[in-house]
Amino acid sequence: MAFISNKKIPFRINTCLRGYLENYNREVSLPIDYSNLLRYDNAIPLYDKNGNDTLWETVFYPPSEIEEVYHALKTIYADLKADGDLSVMKHLYVDRVDLCSYGNSKPFRVRIVNKVNDNFDYFYIKNADASRIYGLELEHILSPNRISYLTSDNTLVEEHIAGVPGDMFIKNYLHEPNLNIIRFCKEFVKFNERCFVRLLGDMHSSNFVVDITPDFEEIYYRIRSIDFDQQSYEGKKAVYLPQYFKQNNAIIELGIKYLTFESVIQYQKEERSLIAGRIRVEGKRVQDLMKIMVEDPISPPRNVEQLKQELAQHYKNNGFLKCRSMGEVVMKSLELVSLH
């Protein structure tokens, strides 16, 4: 089984990474930062529609500041969704600002509503962490999913990733008669492989969502990461394989029952081939990111040493033993994919 031994240490965005973010239009000037949102003067617990405590709090700002804060939040949403086109703001209003005080990044979640049709969306504002930035970039480049996020000094803004939370999917959907078991298990194998190749850890069921897309004959599934804090930080290989988290056991049991060993190997090879193709297409961007990541100390030396030893044994490749940083370990993993 996989588990996270200690709370992860946050890392600041260094000058080189900041330059990368500016070059790829991620760094912008925002009208309000994370620290400004801490100026709320009241908060109440947020309950879901069934009366259960969500562990989020809805926060309230002083009357003298609320108009300024909400206008700034709408401006950020325009930057995130419409490349700064402020004309989209006239139909929007901020319905609620929530704070999750138990998470590593203690994020604020902003609920934006379109007053014309009552359609709503969310986005998140967090303290920026270099590990999470690397995770978001690798997700954007190497996965089938595009990620919209922005940075501004020490503030990180992320779009909401829609889908059924993994733990809720396991509880409410996994044993439904219309579940396409083979398709879903195949997607989990591919998700497992994506996480392992780019070394994204801690993908238990609370840290991913399932996007369900009905087609005219079938239902398709896409599993998407929603937490990128554990990008290449831990030393244990098992942390980077979702199959080893006990929270995902119900999915693993289905896979063992319905998938053959040969089909699992086939799906793994398919996903590695797709990742290799994305690396070829985005070669310059991958190279720019890796050049910075290999020099960035985003994990304690003991974790780097443990992981490179375990991966050298797993792949039977002593090239991992030469790695000096987590960035080099990730780069070696991506090189192996590109060679096959």
Sequence and secondary structure as in RCSB ss.txt:
>XXXX:A:sequence
MAFISNKKIPFRINTCLRGYLENYNREVSLPIDYSNLLRYDNAIPLYDKNGNDTLWETVFYPPSEIEEVYHALKT
IYADLKADGDLSVMKHLYVDRVDLCSYGNSKPFRVRIVNKVNDNFDYFYIKNADASRIYGLELEHILSPNRISYL
TSDNTLVEEHIAGVPGDMFIKNYLHEPNLNIIRFCKEFVKFNERCFVRLLGDMHSSNFVVDITPDFEEIYYRIRS
IDFDQQSYEGKKAVYLPQYFKQNNAIIELGIKYLTFESVIQYQKEERSLIAGRIRVEGKRVQDLMKIMVEDPISP
PRNVEQLKQELAQHYKNNGFLKCRSMGEVVMKSLELVSLH
>XXXX:A:secstr
     S        HHHHHHHHHTT B   SS HHHHTT  EEEEEE TTS EEEEEEEE  HHHHHHHHHHHHH
HHHHHHHTT GGGGGGEEEEEEEE SSSTT  EEEEEEETTT  EEEEEEEE  HHHHHHHHHHHHHSS    EE
EETTEEEEE   SEEHHHHHHHTTT TT  HHHHHHHHHHHHHHHHHHTB    GGGEEEEEEE SS EEEEEEE
   TTBS  S GGGG GGG GGGHHHHHHHHHH  HHHHHHHHHHHHHHHHHHHHHTHHHHHHHHHHHTTS  S 
HHHHHHHHHHHHHHHT GGGGG  SHHHHHHHHHHHHHH 
